[in-house]
Amino acid sequence: MTETKYGKYIISKPKIVTQLAHHSKEAAYPWKFPAEVYLDGDIVPGCPVWFDINWIFDTHLPSVPDWIKPHKHDQNEILLFVATNSEGKLGGEIEISIGKGKDREKHTFSHTTAVFIPAGITHCPIVYKSVDKKKPQMMMALLFNPDYT
């Protein structure tokens, strides 16, 4: 945005990072993908959140059923799975695990869905049971921390 008093808070061009499947040096699988980071403490100094968008296409996860291994954060997180059609249908089916051990639950959905993950709660993997290449979808993560930790 332009160099104005508040223009620095409007981010129209993301920071593209090629990262491992878990946003860290440890990956559940040996492949990488580009993520579009729109907000973090680096892009906007003082920003209290980390926010990225990932496009999910048929070719995005060729033969890998699980995306992102189980983990937890010290901060709250929101995961958004967004359809790119007016019906809100994802064009596929997604399963996410929340909790661990005997408290672990699996939830499956096929429409636009928001998932709130409280701080300290183990979550994932995300399993793309099916993806229709004619109906791409977006997966967004909002972590209440300026860096992905």
C-alpha positions in Angstrom: 0.0 0.0 0.0 1.1 3.6 -0.2 3.3 5.2 2.4 0.7 6.9 4.5 0.0 6.9 8.2 -2.3 3.8 8.0 -1.4 2.3 4.6 1.2 0.1 6.3 -1.8 -1.9 7.8 -3.3 -2.8 4.4 -1.6 -5.9 3.0 -2.6 -6.9 -0.6 0.5 -8.8 -1.5 1.4 -11.7 0.7 4.8 -13.0 1.8 5.2 -16.3 -0.1 7.1 -18.9 1.8 7.9 -22.4 0.7 7.7 -24.3 3.9 7.5 -27.8 5.1 4.1 -29.3 5.8 4.1 -28.4 9.4 5.6 -24.8 9.1 8.7 -26.0 10.8 11.9 -27.9 10.2 10.1 -31.2 11.0 7.6 -32.3 8.4 5.2 -35.2 8.5 6.1 -35.9 4.8 9.0 -34.9 2.6 7.3 -32.4 0.4 6.9 -28.6 0.5 4.3 -26.1 -0.6 4.0 -22.4 -0.9 2.0 -20.6 1.7 0.7 -17.0 1.4 1.3 -15.2 4.7 -0.6 -12.0 4.9 -0.1 -11.0 8.5 2.7 -11.6 11.0 5.0 -9.6 13.1 7.5 -9.4 10.3 5.1 -8.0 7.7 3.5 -5.6 10.1 5.6 -4.8 13.1 3.4 -4.9 16.2 0.8 -7.2 14.6 -0.3 -9.7 17.3 -1.4 -12.5 14.9 0.0 -14.8 12.2 -2.4 -15.4 9.3 -1.9 -17.5 6.1 -3.9 -18.8 3.2 -3.3 -22.1 1.4 -5.0 -23.0 -1.8 -6.0 -26.7 -2.0 -6.3 -28.2 -5.4 -6.4 -31.8 -6.6 -2.7 -31.7 -7.5 -1.8 -30.0 -4.2 -1.8 -33.2 -2.2 -1.2 -35.9 -4.9 -1.1 -39.0 -2.7 -0.6 -37.8 0.8 -3.6 -38.5 3.0 -2.5 -36.6 6.1 -1.5 -32.9 6.1 0.2 -31.5 9.2 1.1 -33.9 12.0 -0.4 -33.6 15.5 0.8 -30.6 17.4 -0.3 -27.8 19.8 0.4 -24.2 20.4 0.7 -21.9 23.5 -1.8 -19.6 21.8 -5.4 -20.0 20.4 -5.7 -20.8 16.7 -8.5 -20.6 14.2 -8.5 -22.9 11.2 -10.8 -21.9 8.3 -11.7 -24.3 5.4 -13.4 -22.1 2.8 -15.3 -23.1 -0.3 -14.9 -21.0 -3.4 -18.5 -21.4 -4.5 -21.7 -19.7 -3.3 -23.2 -23.0 -2.0 -20.3 -23.3 0.6 -19.5 -26.9 -0.6 -15.8 -27.7 -0.4 -15.8 -30.0 -3.3 -14.4 -32.8 -1.1 -14.3 -34.1 2.4 -11.9 -33.2 5.2 -11.3 -34.8 8.5 -9.5 -33.1 11.4 -8.5 -34.7 14.7 -8.7 -32.7 18.0 -7.4 -33.9 21.3 -5.1 -36.8 22.1 -5.3 -40.2 23.7 -8.7 -41.2 24.9 -10.0 -37.7 24.4 -9.1 -37.6 20.7 -12.0 -36.8 18.4 -12.2 -36.9 14.6 -14.5 -34.5 12.8 -15.4 -34.7 9.1 -17.0 -32.0 7.0 -17.6 -31.0 3.4 -18.8 -27.4 3.7 -17.1 -24.2 4.7 -16.1 -24.7 8.3 -14.3 -22.7 11.0 -12.5 -24.6 13.8 -11.4 -22.9 17.0 -8.4 -24.6 18.7 -7.8 -23.4 22.3 -4.2 -22.9 23.4 -2.6 -26.2 24.6 -5.0 -28.5 22.7 -3.4 -31.1 20.4 -4.9 -31.0 16.9 -4.3 -32.6 13.5 -3.7 -34.4 11.3 -5.8 -32.8 8.7 -6.9 -35.6 6.3 -8.2 -34.6 2.8 -10.4 -37.7 2.2 -11.2 -36.3 -1.3 -10.7 -33.1 -3.3 -12.5 -32.2 -6.5 -9.9 -30.5 -8.8 -12.8 -28.5 -10.4 -13.6 -26.9 -7.0 -10.5 -25.5 -5.3 -10.8 -24.5 -1.7 -8.8 -22.4 0.7 -7.4 -23.4 4.1 -6.5 -20.5 6.3 -4.9 -20.4 9.7 -5.0 -17.6 12.2 -2.6 -18.0 15.2 -2.9 -15.5 18.0 0.9 -14.8 18.0 3.0 -12.7 15.7 5.0 -15.7 14.5 4.0 -19.3 13.8 5.2 -21.2 16.9 
